[in-house]
């Protein structure tokens, strides 16, 4: 076997192992240890549009502003998820549509979400306002965290309260990106 062929095979093997590792990370649908999803949970009250107040950085949202998520119950019991945001690098709006399903009882805010076919990741509401005006969401591990709000801006006291809650759950709150909402989404 020639050296270039051997190098190509090794590169393919490394790429395949990397893909498997990424997909394995996306397949976790359980909440991280020590994080208990909200119960009781009412999907009818959670439905609708939420604005992303803060998030931990990941490539699929990097550089995005004006991010929102809209949740809509489907006839089969699943939830349609529509994420929209403004991509500052491309100077254009982007959207991604996905599907969420409860991982167990629908009264517990623990779901699995997929934007890529059969690959699901965890979506766990770890704290929720009694009036469903804000939510603290954690993914399959503590490197995924979102603070959502029904309004584009959180009151400073609520922002401090949610930051403290996230920190108590082991989230790196120093790494939170506070999302700006200055544009008008052309698709309300």
N, C-alpha and C positions, 0 to 999 in steps of 0.2 A: 504494500500500500504506500502511495506517495505521501510526502509530508503535507501538501495542500489538501489532499483527500482526507487525511487524518485530522487536520485542523478543522475542516468543514464539518466532519462528523462530530467532533467535540463541540463546535459552536452550536450545531443543531441540538445536541444533547443538553447543553447548558440552557439554551432557549426553551426547550421543552420542559426542563425541570423548573425553570423560572415561571413558565405559564402555569404549571401544576401548582406551584406554591401560591401564585396570585389567586387562582381559582379556589384553592383550599381556604385561603383567607376570606374569600367572598362567600363561602358556603356555611359559615357559622351563623346560625339563626338564634342561638341562645343568648340571653343577656350575660354580660361579663359578671364574673363572680363578685358578689357583694352589691350588685345593683338589682333592685326589685322593681319591676314595671308597675305602673299605677293600676290600682283596682279599687273600686269599680271604675270602669271606663265606658264611655258612651260614644260610640262611633258617630252617631247622628249629630252630636254636639261638636265633634272633632272635625267633621266634614267641612269643606270650604277652603278658602284661601288663607294661608299663613305666610308671613314675611320672615325671612331669615334675618334675625338680629345679629347672630354671631355663629361662627363655625370654626372647627379645626381645619387646617389646610389639607386638601387632597387634590390631585391632578385634575379630577373631573370638574372641579369648581374654581381652579386657580385663576385669578384675575377677574372673577365675576363680581359684579355689583348688582344691586336691585333684584336680588334673588327671592323668588317666592315658590311655594309648593301648594298645589291644590289637590285635595283628597275628595274622592267621590265614590260612594258605595255602588257596587255593581249588583245586578240581579243574582249572580252566582255566589254572592257573599264576599267576593274579593273587593279590593279597593283600587280604583284607578288613581295613579299618582302622576301629576304633571308638574315637573320642575321647570321654571323659567328664570332666566337671568340675562344680564347684559355682559357680553364678552368684550372687555375693554381693549384687548389686543386686536380683535377683528372688527371692533366698532359696530357690533350687530347683536341682536337678540338671539339666544339659543334656547332650545327646549328639549327635554327628554321625558318620554312617557314610560311609565313602568306600572307594575302591578304589585299589590301587597296582599298578603293573606295572614290571618291570625295563626300563630304557632300553637295555640290551644284555645282555651275559653275566650270568647269574644268580649267578655267583661274584664279581661286583662290586656293592658296596652303593650302587648308583645307581638310584633308582627315580623314577617320576613318579606323583603322587598326585592324585586328583580327588575333591572333595566336591560338585562342581557340574557334573554331566553331562560334556560332552566337554572341559572345561577342566582342564588338568593343570598342576601346578607341580612343580618338582624337589624331591627328598628324597634327600639324600646323606649317608651315614654317613661322617664324616670321621675319626673315631677310635672305637675299640671295644675294650673290655676283652677280654683273651684268654679269659676265662670268661663273656663276654657278661653282665656285671653292670652296666655303664654304657656309654653311647654319647653321642657328640657329633655332632649332626645339623645340617646346614646346608641351607637351601632353595635357591631359584634365584639368590639373591644373598646378600650378607653381612648383610642386614637381617633375615634369618630364621635363627634359631639356637635349638636346644633341647639341653639336657643332660638325658638320660634315665637312670633308674636302676631296677634291679629292686626296690629297697627304697625306702621313703618318705623316707629320709634318707641323704645321702652323708656318709661320714667326712670330717672337715675336711681331711685330707691329699689325699683324692681330689678334693674340691671345689677346692682350690687348684691341683692338677695340671690339672684340666679347664679351669679359668679361664685358666691360663697357655697351654694348648694353643689355646683359642679366641682368645685375644689374639694369639698367633703367627700365626693364620690371618687376622688382620685384622678380627676381630669386636670390636665395641664392648662390651667386658665390663663397663664402668661402667654400661651400660644394662640389664644382665641383671636380670630379676625372679626372685628366689628364691621358689619356690612352696611355700606351706605345705600340709601334709597332716595336718589335725586331725579331719576328719570320716570317718565310715565310709560308704563308697559302698553304697547299698542294693542295687545290682546288681553282685555280685562278679565 
